[in-house]
């Protein structure tokens, strides 16, 4: 017997390094890499805040002038279900 897995959506992991902080901020979001890259480039170019909504619906805001780096993880489809696919 096999159980079906339902693909619910994309899940992107981000790590954001912030100037003068020892730890990075790790975020999971449903946004695509292209969307996040556009937001990051805008924040870096004009110093505007970077605003990201997490997969759980929380909002993270980082000052554009404080962004040291952004590391993109892989985009993965999240599956929901039980048993074998």
N, C-alpha and C positions, 0 to 999 in steps of 0.2 A: 504494500500500500504506500502510495506517495501522497504528500501533502503539498499543496500549491503555496508558493511564496508570491506575495503581491509587492511589486516595486512601487514605492510611494513617492519618490522624488530624489533629487540630487542632494548630496551632502558634501560640502567643501570644508576642509579644515584649514585654518589660518593661524599663523603665529606672527604677532606684531611686536617688534622690539621698540621700546620707548626710551628716549634719551634720559639719562640719569636714573634709570630704574634697573635693578639687577635682574629682575624676572621679566619674561616676556608674557604677553597676553595671548592665550589660546582661545580661539573661537571656532565654533561650528556654525555654518550658515547654509541656507538653501540657495543663496545667490550663486551665479556662475563666476568662474575665474575672470572672464572678460568684464563683467559688471564691476567686480571688486577692483580689478586693475585700473579701470577708468576712474573710479572714485579715489583710489590711492594717488594716481598721477595728478588729479585735480588738487587734492589736499597738499601734495608736495609742491606743486607749482605756485599756488597762491596762498598757502598757509591756512586754508579753510579746514574746519573740523572734518575728520573722517567718521562717518556714521554708518554702522553696520548693524543689521538686525540678525540676531542669532536664530538657530533652528527652533529654539524654544520660545521665540517671540520677544526676547529681551533686546534692548537697544544698547549698543556700546558706542561711545563717542570718544575719539582720541584727537587731541589737538594736532593739526597738520604739521606744525612746527616742531612737534615732539617725536614724530615718527622717525625711528632709526632704520628700520627695515621691515619688510613684510615677506613672509615665507608662505608659499602656497602648497598645500597638501594635494592629494589626488581627489578628484571628484568621483564619488562612489554613489551608486544607487543603494538606498536603504531598502531592505526587504523586511516584510512582515509576514509571519506565518510560523507554522510548526512542522516539525518532521523533515523529511528529505524532499529535495526539489526534483 
